[in-house]
């Protein structure tokens, strides 16, 4: 008889290393928030009930602002963010979350429950918290 594997859920490994921001802020302002809050991800808040969350990574800024020689003071977050984003349920098994990441080329995803962002899950948090701590 084999021992039953403990299911590790995304809510067990998600991180709160994100900040919620408005898409109208400039990239320059967003960079300050990345630094001040030691955030790995910025979640762009919905503008209304029919809107969707957005996601901003430093790699987005590198590719769409730095590489194109654009001024961070003149570019708004909404111009470079990813939207809509693929989100995960807090109770999803991390094995399926990892497969979702692989299938869609993701590295980060917001964990959303009933329309509220609870945290962010990433390969880093899955491996370091999901495998090492459990």
Steps between C-alpha positions, in 0.01 A plus 500: 500500500639842410476803724247754384653823371409815687328749270667841504269776387581835342375680813771311693781633280376838376684811601392850589799651319276706273338841505165610358527808280306708249571455130514876442815544709827542315762230473730726701247504786457124470876447531499692828227269631697193391791629709313638802287189551761250384232370263569241234174571319259790468134413462309765310161553657175478310355835391142371536304178552522408132877546485772240567817505708833571334853392588830685473843341534841662484560296183203679338665834577835377369351375172247775433665808648877452536556299180291745298672803655175643637488738793359341819359840596295513178373142482195389696480158661197404289717529187743227607305272737350162418121499505287297547704262710457133563426457867495193722264383769643495853409132536669380179758224546846643422561213255216635282610857553845408369345329198288809435815714511673269253201481264460878480860618542437663838739564786260683734126504554272678744311280743142625487205393709152647449639799311770589753875460453636298793858470384727400215635157417817446299741221413722638776231472768384160374848353519632672812182477708326204341791262489735616772253583774258210452 
